[in-house]
Amino acid sequence: MSTAGHRYLVEGDIAAKTVRTIAQNVECPSLSPDGKLIAFKSAITGDPAKGWRLSVLDLASGARTPLAETRSVDDQPSWLDPNTIGYAIPRGTGDSDVWTVPADGSDSPRLLIPHAESPAALG
């Protein structure tokens, strides 16, 4: 949910007509295959003009893990498998590459598919 320039991850119950905030500064959430984690992008220091950082949120503990990708990622992160996040990074006008990074914050980004757009796992 976004309101007054702020972004929130919320959980709602239509029947009960309730909404509760789970976390602030969460945009483009992607639920992990096991339903325990959310990959997302967050605005650096809350300001989208400063860029975006990929992170993973543990829904049980609320712990955030910044991912090893330090470039600004203005794309929907996608779970490619239970341990890997995929996303696109622009390489110029009208072109981008798909990269991957471990969901636990370790290792480093790796080029998966050159000249490709936002990934989605099919399974």
KEKE-3310 file (N, C-alpha, C; in steps of 0.2 Angstrom, whole numbers, plus 5000, padded with zeros to 4 digits):
npx = (5004:5002:5003:5003:5016:5023:5027:5020:5020:5006:4994:4978:4961:4947:4934:4933:4936:4948:4965:4982:4998:5013:5026:5037:5042:5042:5041:5035:5033:5037:5032:5040:5044:5040:5032:5037:5045:5048:5053:5059:5059:5066:5066:5080:5085:5072:5068:5064:5070:5083:5087:5085:5085:5087:5080:5076:5063:5060:5045:5041:5050:5052:5064:5076:5085:5098:5101:5115:5117:5121:5119:5106:5090:5077:5065:5054:5057:5060:5057:5067:5070:5069:5080:5085:5085:5079:5081:5080:5092:5095:5104:5106:5097:5082:5086:5091:5098:5096:5099:5105:5104:5109:5096:5099:5108:5121:5136:5138:5131:5125:5126:5113:5104:5109:5103:5089:5072:5062:5062:5053:5048:5043:5033)
npy = (4994:5011:5028:5045:5047:5037:5019:5003:4987:4977:4968:4961:4959:4955:4951:4954:4967:4974:4980:4978:4985:4978:4980:4994:5005:4996:4989:4982:4968:4951:4935:4921:4904:4895:4903:4910:4921:4938:4945:4961:4978:4993:5010:5019:5026:5030:5037:5037:5044:5043:5030:5012:4997:4980:4968:4955:4950:4942:4935:4930:4934:4948:4952:4960:4957:4964:4962:4956:4963:4979:4989:5001:4994:4995:4986:4972:4960:4943:4926:4914:4901:4892:4899:4909:4925:4934:4948:4963:4973:4989:4991:5001:5012:5005:4992:4978:4967:4951:4947:4937:4934:4928:4924:4925:4935:4933:4930:4936:4946:4938:4937:4932:4931:4939:4954:4954:4955:4958:4944:4929:4915:4899:4886)
npz = (5000:4996:5002:5005:5000:5006:5008:5011:5018:5019:5028:5025:5029:5021:5025:5038:5037:5040:5041:5043:5046:5041:5038:5034:5020:5009:4993:4979:4983:4984:4987:4995:4990:5000:5008:5019:5018:5011:4997:4991:4985:4992:4995:4995:5010:5012:5001:4985:4974:4977:4974:4974:4985:4986:4997:5009:5019:5034:5038:5050:5061:5057:5053:5042:5028:5019:5002:4992:4981:4976:4967:4961:4960:4951:4950:4950:4961:4959:4965:4960:4964:4980:4986:4978:4971:4957:4945:4935:4928:4920:4905:4897:4885:4883:4885:4895:4908:4915:4932:4946:4964:4979:4991:5005:5007:5005:4996:4979:4966:4950:4933:4924:4912:4898:4890:4893:4901:4916:4926:4929:4938:4932:4936)
capx = (5000:5006:4999:5006:5023:5026:5025:5019:5018:5000:4990:4971:4955:4941:4928:4933:4937:4954:4971:4987:5005:5018:5033:5037:5047:5042:5038:5035:5034:5037:5032:5045:5040:5038:5028:5040:5049:5046:5059:5056:5064:5065:5069:5086:5083:5065:5068:5065:5075:5090:5087:5081:5089:5084:5081:5072:5060:5057:5038:5040:5054:5052:5071:5077:5092:5099:5105:5122:5116:5122:5116:5099:5086:5070:5062:5050:5061:5056:5060:5068:5070:5069:5086:5088:5081:5081:5079:5083:5096:5096:5111:5105:5090:5078:5089:5092:5100:5093:5104:5102:5108:5106:5091:5102:5112:5128:5139:5138:5126:5128:5122:5109:5103:5110:5098:5082:5068:5060:5061:5047:5049:5038:5034)
capy = (5000:5018:5033:5051:5046:5031:5013:4999:4980:4977:4962:4963:4954:4958:4949:4958:4974:4976:4980:4980:4986:4973:4983:5001:5005:4989:4990:4976:4962:4944:4929:4915:4898:4892:4908:4913:4927:4942:4949:4967:4984:4998:5016:5021:5031:5031:5042:5034:5048:5040:5023:5006:4992:4974:4965:4950:4951:4936:4937:4928:4938:4955:4954:4962:4955:4967:4957:4958:4968:4986:4994:5002:4989:4997:4980:4967:4954:4936:4920:4909:4895:4894:4902:4914:4931:4937:4954:4966:4979:4992:4991:5006:5013:5000:4985:4976:4960:4948:4945:4934:4935:4923:4927:4926:4941:4931:4929:4942:4946:4935:4938:4925:4931:4946:4957:4951:4959:4956:4937:4926:4908:4895:4880)
capz = (5000:4996:5004:5006:4998:5010:5005:5017:5016:5024:5028:5026:5030:5018:5029:5045:5035:5043:5037:5048:5043:5043:5037:5031:5015:5005:4987:4974:4987:4981:4992:4994:4988:5007:5011:5025:5017:5006:4993:4990:4985:4997:4993:5000:5015:5011:4995:4978:4970:4979:4971:4977:4987:4987:5003:5010:5025:5037:5041:5057:5065:5055:5052:5035:5026:5013:4997:4990:4975:4979:4962:4962:4957:4951:4946:4954:4962:4958:4968:4955:4968:4987:4988:4973:4968:4950:4944:4929:4928:4914:4902:4892:4883:4880:4886:4902:4909:4921:4937:4952:4970:4985:4996:5012:5008:5004:4989:4975:4960:4944:4927:4922:4905:4895:4885:4895:4905:4922:4926:4932:4938:4930:4940)
cpx = (5005:5001:5004:5014:5026:5023:5025:5018:5012:4997:4982:4966:4949:4935:4927:4934:4942:4960:4976:4994:5009:5025:5032:5042:5048:5038:5039:5037:5033:5038:5036:5041:5037:5033:5030:5044:5046:5052:5055:5061:5062:5069:5074:5084:5076:5063:5069:5070:5082:5092:5084:5086:5085:5085:5076:5069:5058:5051:5037:5044:5054:5059:5072:5084:5093:5103:5111:5122:5116:5120:5109:5095:5079:5066:5059:5055:5057:5060:5061:5068:5070:5075:5089:5083:5084:5078:5082:5087:5097:5103:5111:5098:5087:5081:5091:5095:5097:5099:5101:5107:5105:5102:5094:5107:5120:5130:5139:5133:5129:5123:5119:5108:5104:5104:5091:5079:5067:5059:5055:5048:5043:5038:5028)
cpy = (5006:5023:5039:5050:5040:5024:5008:4992:4979:4970:4964:4957:4957:4957:4953:4965:4977:4976:4982:4981:4981:4976:4990:5000:4999:4991:4984:4970:4956:4939:4923:4909:4894:4897:4911:4919:4931:4946:4955:4972:4989:5004:5018:5027:5034:5036:5039:5037:5046:5033:5018:5001:4986:4971:4959:4951:4944:4938:4935:4933:4946:4957:4955:4960:4959:4962:4960:4962:4975:4991:4995:4997:4992:4992:4976:4961:4948:4931:4915:4902:4897:4898:4908:4919:4933:4943:4957:4972:4982:4992:4997:5007:5007:4993:4984:4969:4958:4945:4941:4935:4930:4927:4928:4931:4939:4932:4936:4941:4942:4936:4932:4925:4938:4948:4954:4956:4955:4948:4935:4918:4904:4888:4876)
cpz = (5000:4998:5007:5005:5002:5007:5011:5014:5022:5023:5029:5026:5027:5022:5035:5043:5039:5039:5043:5044:5046:5043:5033:5025:5011:4999:4983:4978:4983:4986:4990:4993:4995:5010:5017:5024:5011:5003:4991:4988:4989:4994:4998:5004:5014:5005:4989:4974:4971:4976:4976:4979:4988:4993:5004:5018:5028:5040:5048:5062:5064:5053:5044:5034:5019:5008:4995:4984:4978:4974:4964:4958:4957:4947:4952:4955:4962:4961:4962:4957:4975:4989:4984:4971:4962:4949:4938:4931:4921:4912:4897:4890:4880:4881:4893:4902:4915:4925:4942:4958:4975:4989:5003:5013:5007:4997:4985:4969:4954:4939:4925:4914:4902:4890:4887:4900:4912:4922:4930:4932:4936:4933:4941)
residu = (MET:SER:THR:ALA:GLY:HIS:ARG:TYR:LEU:VAL:GLU:GLY:ASP:ILE:ALA:ALA:LYS:THR:VAL:ARG:THR:ILE:ALA:GLN:ASN:VAL:GLU:CYS:PRO:SER:LEU:SER:PRO:ASP:GLY:LYS:LEU:ILE:ALA:PHE:LYS:SER:ALA:ILE:THR:GLY:ASP:PRO:ALA:LYS:GLY:TRP:ARG:LEU:SER:VAL:LEU:ASP:LEU:ALA:SER:GLY:ALA:ARG:THR:PRO:LEU:ALA:GLU:THR:ARG:SER:VAL:ASP:ASP:GLN:PRO:SER:TRP:LEU:ASP:PRO:ASN:THR:ILE:GLY:TYR:ALA:ILE:PRO:ARG:GLY:THR:GLY:ASP:SER:ASP:VAL:TRP:THR:VAL:PRO:ALA:ASP:GLY:SER:ASP:SER:PRO:ARG:LEU:LEU:ILE:PRO:HIS:ALA:GLU:SER:PRO:ALA:ALA:LEU:GLY)
# end
